[in-house]
Amino acid sequence: MTGVDPNLLDDQQLMKELETIHRTRHDTLLHGSNDALRTHNVRMAELEGEYLRRNPRRPVDLGRTRAGARERQPDVTR
C-alpha cells in the first residue's frame, strides 16, 4: 500500500486524497510509467472503496445512470 491506510483518514482527509488522485489521473495515464499507473490504480481503488464504504447511501444523480442517460433528449443543435 502507498500512503496512509484510507480507513485511518478522517472524512476531510479522505476527500482531499480523492480530489488529488483524480486531479493527477490524466497525467499519470498519459505520461506515467506502467508501475506508476499500476500504483495509481491501486491507490485510487483503495480511496474510492473507502469512500463508498462510508457513504453507502450517497445521492445518485439519475442522469448518471444508464436508464437516465437513455431518457435524455438528443441535442438537436449539434
C-alpha positions as CSV (number, residue, x, y, z in Angstrom):
1,M,0.0,0.0,0.0
2,T,1.1,3.5,-0.8
3,G,0.1,6.3,1.5
4,V,-1.9,6.2,4.7
5,D,-4.4,3.4,5.0
6,P,-7.7,5.0,3.8
7,N,-9.7,3.8,6.8
8,L,-7.3,5.8,9.1
9,L,-8.1,9.1,7.3
10,D,-10.9,11.3,8.6
11,D,-13.6,12.4,6.2
12,Q,-11.9,15.6,5.2
13,Q,-8.5,13.9,4.6
14,L,-10.2,11.2,2.6
15,M,-11.9,13.8,0.3
16,K,-8.6,15.7,-0.1
17,E,-6.8,12.5,-1.1
18,L,-9.6,11.7,-3.6
19,E,-9.5,15.1,-5.1
20,T,-5.8,14.9,-5.5
21,I,-5.7,11.5,-7.1
22,H,-8.5,12.3,-9.5
23,R,-6.7,15.6,-10.5
24,T,-3.5,13.7,-11.2
25,R,-5.1,10.8,-13.0
26,H,-4.9,12.1,-16.6
27,D,-1.2,13.0,-16.4
28,T,-0.4,9.6,-14.8
29,L,-2.3,7.8,-17.6
30,L,-0.6,9.8,-20.4
31,H,2.9,10.2,-19.0
32,G,3.5,7.8,-16.1
33,S,5.4,4.6,-16.3
34,N,3.5,1.3,-16.1
35,D,4.5,1.0,-12.5
36,A,3.2,4.5,-11.7
37,L,-0.1,3.8,-13.4
38,R,-0.5,0.5,-11.6
39,T,0.3,2.2,-8.2
40,H,-2.2,4.9,-9.1
41,N,-4.9,2.4,-9.9
42,V,-4.4,0.6,-6.6
43,R,-4.4,3.7,-4.6
44,M,-7.5,5.1,-6.3
45,A,-9.4,1.9,-5.8
46,E,-8.5,1.9,-2.1
47,L,-9.6,5.5,-1.6
48,E,-12.8,5.1,-3.7
49,G,-13.6,1.9,-1.9
50,E,-13.3,3.6,1.5
51,Y,-15.5,6.5,0.3
52,L,-18.2,4.1,-0.8
53,R,-17.9,2.1,2.4
54,R,-18.5,5.3,4.4
55,N,-21.3,6.6,2.1
56,P,-23.4,3.6,1.0
57,R,-26.5,5.8,0.6
58,R,-24.8,8.6,-1.2
59,P,-27.1,10.6,-3.5
60,V,-27.1,9.3,-7.1
61,D,-27.9,11.6,-10.0
62,L,-30.3,9.7,-12.2
63,G,-28.7,11.3,-15.2
64,R,-25.6,9.4,-14.3
65,T,-27.3,6.0,-14.6
66,R,-27.9,4.0,-17.8
67,A,-31.6,4.5,-17.6
68,G,-31.3,8.2,-17.0
69,A,-28.9,8.6,-19.9
70,R,-31.3,6.8,-22.3
71,E,-34.1,9.2,-21.2
72,R,-32.1,12.3,-22.2
73,Q,-33.3,14.0,-25.3
74,P,-30.7,14.2,-28.1
75,D,-29.1,17.6,-28.6
76,V,-30.5,18.7,-32.0
77,T,-28.4,21.9,-32.0
78,R,-25.3,20.0,-33.0
